[in-house]
Amino acid sequence: MKKFMTAFLTLALLITLFAPVSEASTYTLKNKALKMPNLYSTTVASQLKSGTFKYYGVKLGNSKRYMYNMWGSAASSSVSRGYGSTDGLYFYGNDWQVTVDASYPNTRISTDKLIVESISIADDYHKYEYSKIKSIFGSPQSIYTDGNYRSINYKDKVDISFTKIGSKWYADEVSYYKYSF
């Protein structure tokens, strides 16, 4: 009986050691207070404009599966299928500060294969001033102003929205995107 138990325990240990391990998320962003990246950084500006910026390890072109592995499950999500594509919308943060749009040109595809096409990060801390951002990012391709709202666009890849407080404009959302299909 001792030999049987020893063999059984050894086998159980070996199975445990070689069993596949599911990937845990590196960050859990579901209920975290999230902020936009440092918009005063020339490196961040360059990465945003080129579409290579990584927000907590996730960048445009990554799969939804990769995003879930890095960030954990979304605070809320929705998926729609139609017109030849599957589209997903994922919200992260305790106030849904981060919105991710993912898509794939097939209505029968697993949502794990959706491709991240845009990431929007909202931040109400009013930390980044318009004039300083413009000096870092350069001249925008377009500027839209209506009342206390302003939006600037860089090369159809980055939009930054601003709110006017007093006499100054402050960034409240940055969106970057790269549509694959």
N, C-alpha and C positions, 0 to 999 in steps of 0.2 A: 504494500500500500504506500510506503514511503517513496519507493521508486516512481510509482504512478504519480503521486502528488508533486514530486520534484520535476518530473518530465512535464506535467501539466503546467506548473508555475513557470518553468523555463519557456515553454511554448507560448504561454500568455504574455510573458515579458517580451519575447521576440516579436510577436504580433503587434504589441503596443509600440515598440520601437520603430517598426517599419510601416506602420499604418499611415495612410496619407493624412497630412495635416492641412486643415483649412486655413486660409490666410485671414489673419485678423486685421482690422483697419489700423492704419498707422495713426490716424487722427480720428477722433469722434467729433464731427462738426454739427451733429444733429441739434444739440441744445447749447451750443457755445456762442458767446458774444463775439461775433466776427467783425472785422474791420477791413477797410480797403487797403491795398498795398501802399507803400510809401511813394506817393506821386511826385515827390521832390527828388527822387533818385533817377539819375540819367540811365542807369542800368535797367531799372523797372520800365522807364519810358521806352527805351529801345526794345525791350522784350515784348511789351504790350503791342507796340506798333508792328513788330515782326511776327506776332502770333506765337511766340515761344515762351511766354511768361507762365510759370507754374504757381498756382495758388494752392498752398498746402500739398504740393506734390502732383497736382493734376493740371494738365494743360490741354489745349484744344487738340482734337484728334485722338485723345485717349478714349477707350471704350467705357461704357457705363459700368461694366464689371470692374474695371480698373479703378474707376472713381469710387465705387462702393468698397473696394478693398482698401483704398486710401482713407476715405472719409466716413465709412460706415453707412448705415441706412439713412435715407433722407427724412427730414421732419415731415414732409408731405411730398406727394408726387402724383402725376397723372400721365397716362399713356393713351395715345389715340392712333388708330390705324385707318388709313384710307388714302385714296388718290395715289396709290403706288408706294406709300412710305409708312413707316412706323415712327412716331414722334413721342418723345418723353420730356416732361418738364419736372425738374427736381428742385426742392427748396431745402436749404440748410441754414442753421443758426437759430438761436432762440427767438428771434423776431423775423425769421426767413430773410436774412440779409443777403444770402447768396442764392441766385437762381441760375440753374444750368439747363440749357436746351440741348437735347441729344436727338439724333435722327439716323435713319438708315433707309435706303430706297427699296424696301421690300415689306409687304404687309404681313408676311408669315415668319419673320425673323424673331429670334429670342431677343427680349429687351436687353439682355446682357451684351449684345453686340452693337447696340446703339453707339454712335460716335458723338462725342462732345463737340458741339459746334459753336456754342456761345456760353460765356460766364458773365453774370452781372453781379456786382458787389455794391450794396447800398451801405452808407455810413452817415449817420446824422450827427457826427461829432464836430463837423464844420472846421476841420483842421487844415485843409488844403485850399489855398487861395488861388483864384483864377490867374492873376498876373504872374505869380510864381510858377504855376503849372505850365502856362504858355511859354515862359522863358526856358523851361526844361524840355518840353515836348516840341517846341517850335511852332510855327504858324499852322493853324488847323486848315484842313481842306474846306470846311464850312463852319459857319457860326449861325445859330438860330437863337433869337431872344424874343421872349414874350412876357411882359410884366416882370415878375420876380423869378422867372425861369430862364436859364440859358443852357444851351447844349453845343458842344463843339465836337467835330468829327475829324479823325486822322486817317486818311487813306482808306476809307470804308472798312477799317479794321477795329477802330477804337472810338467809342463815344464817351464823353465825360459830361455829366449833367451838373448844373450849379443852381444854388438858391441864393438870392440876394438878401443879405442881412446888413442892415444899415446902408453903408455906401459900398460894401465889398461883396464880391461873389465868392461862395465857398462850394467846393465839390461835395455832392451828396450821393453820387453813383458813378461807377465806372463800368463800362461793358466792353468786352472784346470778343470778337467772333471771327470765324473762318468757316464758311459754308463749303462743304465737300461735294454736295450733290446738286 
